[in-house]
């Protein structure tokens, strides 16, 4: 891991951009931390860190207010990272189906999500190795956000993640339902009831499939981008319970 820039935000948070090999990322640490901080990994859709930055830094500020560090990385095939021809074709097929008002087939969802999960999860684990080696980061670790299939795989294979907050707002391959049954850590799942791009019943079925003894579903009225502010406050309380 190499830090490439740093700045102090107006609330004292230290924001540092880094690279891990070819992978860009950002780390935010609380300005007043007196001991190594727990860490929240900020998942996000594959739209690129530059486009997602306003939402990511807002989430990092919420985390820092609770005494947590937060970090994120650029997903495969986004930002300035090399594109995959197969992924680009899957996105084109998805756009075509949605514009035509047709159901999105399992084949399109698998082609879009499964290769992303297979590549992104080891990268998140490598980032976690590097982050936990820093003296200011002490764990435990939580995962927050999407793509929900990436979060599911991480929750299954990464024992250092002890709690996860998922946003049920992305397509989920059917094979991920089997992995969901292997998830046992505490979960906080956010569902927008009127999400125009999400299959509500599939999201409910996925929640039912999770094997965790402690799992909470928070469903709010509104579309994909209409998440109410108090939903973030509920998620913050969830992580405070499990990362303290």
Secondary structure, DSSP 8 states (H G I E B T S, - for coil): -EEEEEEE-TTS-EEEEEEETTEEEEEEE-TT-SS-EEEEEE---TT-HHHHHHHHHHHHHHHHHTT-EEEEE--TTSTTS---HHHHHHHHHHHHHHHTT----HHHHHHHHHHHHHHHHHHHHHHHHHHHTSTTEEEEEEEEES-HHHHHHHHHH-TTEEEEEEE--S---THHHHHHTT--SEEEEEEETT-TTS-HHHHHHHHHH---SSEEEEEESS-TT---HHHHHHHHHHHHHHH-
